[in-house]
Amino acid sequence: MARLAADFSLGLCAQLAAWRYEQLPAPVARMVKLMLVDTLGVVGGAARAPGIAELNARLARWEGGGPATGLIGKRGFSPPTAALANGAAAHALDYDDTHDAARVHSGCVVLPAVLAAAQDIGNVSGREFLLAMALGAELQARLGLACFNSLATGWHPTAIFGSLAAALAAGRVLGLDAEGMRNALGIACHQAAGSAQSAYEGALTKRLGAGFAARDAVTSAFLAADGLTGPREALEGKAGFFALQMRGEVRPELLIGELGSRWRIEEYSLKPYPACRCNHSAIGLGVKLHGEGLAAGSVASAEIRMSEANCSLVGRPYDAALASVVHAQFNAAYSFARALADGKVGPRSYELPAITEPAVAALAGRIRVLADPEIPQDAMEPVRIIVNLKDGRTIAVRSDTLKGSAQDPMSEREVLEKLRGCFEFGLEAPPGAAERLADTVFGLEKETDAAAAILAAFPGS
């Protein structure tokens, strides 16, 4: 990485602090609303996700109330604690939006931080709320693209970049100027972390990472608003974020180039399946083969070939004895076997007893996942699958696109169906709850208090 100007962080913050809602192109504003609907839906779905009830109960025992709200159970919390609760919930089903190239989830960090900040100060308009969401999502994607080797070196990109991006999004809600934004960024950089080890091991801390990042973002923004200072060269300094956490493996031009004119937000994907995005091509092919009449019981063995980066996350042999939801979410063999067996994959596919079902677990055990040297090592989309049947025949299938991406987006009808399904799954929400929330979000620019409108439309447990 070439040496950067000493005012690199300030220049970035000054540009972001000057953004106005009117600058958002209509497709960008629409995508932000879709991401908002999607994130609120997966929060609702997570009400029955392992670890989320326990987390909320612990936080409630420690706090007797506050100006912000944990959406599940509508509990009053301090803003950092509400951001932690909502961030963990938004990431728990692994059903949340993703920027495929940057390998970040945004809504699960940015929305909890923006919502908590907006609730604390009150009367944040829908336009300001949407602008803050756009700022955070755009910056998080750009950080993931610029810091291109983060996942390979063991960072969890959602957490480590999310805390920085969401700190500036919350700072925008608080009306910080360029210097205040730089302080928020510096305080966030001082905390930024998040390991991918939880995903490798199938630990519940995987879903906590987004909550930790959202909590740290809120803390950073409010401390900056109170006048606390962070390092002036938070990104570019000798021991700054680029040098320390990223080891100099950064392309700064992908962070600041065409900022405000080329919108990475339009590249986000909404996920049709509640599993690691690295599994989605394999799941899609499993659903397709089921629809073509291939019976799971006729499969002797199979081989799934994908990129090295994807294989490192989801390529481990499936171990049903772990009875781990996260292990199943991050396992291509199980995900393909489930899709082939059922012809569909949804939140119940990654619950007990489904993840230990003997026939599906046995099939997953006959599936090998390999890194294909002919697939670019960091590619998300390509998958090649060879299925060997018990009658001696072989079927070869491939996919080079991902459902939910900009190349094959989910329609608004599909997003609403996902929202409805999540609310029914997690909250047993009554008919019409999803439609009420969607109507609120799609008209959010008209609201004078966006947070209050969202809270009123979000169904109770």
Secondary structure, DSSP 8 states (H G I E B T S, - for coil): -----TTHHHHHHHHHHT--GGGS-HHHHHHHHHHHHHHHHHHHHGGGSTTHHHHHHHHHHH----SEEETTTTEEE-HHHHHHHHHHHHHHTS-S-BBTTTTB--HHHHHHHHHHHHHHH----HHHHHHHHHHHHHHHHHHHHHSTTTTTTTB-HHHHHHHHHHHHHHHHHTT--HHHHHHHHHHHHHH---BTHHHHHT-THHHHHHHHHHHHHHHHHHHHHTT----TTTTTSTTSHHHHTSTT---THHHHTTTTTS-GGGG-B--SSSS-GGGHHHHHHHHHHHHTT--GGGEEEEEEEE-HHHHHHH-S---GGG--HHHHHT-HHHHHHHHHHHS---GGGGSTTGGG-HHHHHHHHTEEEEE-TTS-TT-SS-EEEEEEETTS-EEEEEE---TTSTTS---HHHHHHHHHHHHHHHH---TTHHHHHHHHHHTGGG-SSHHHHHHHHS---
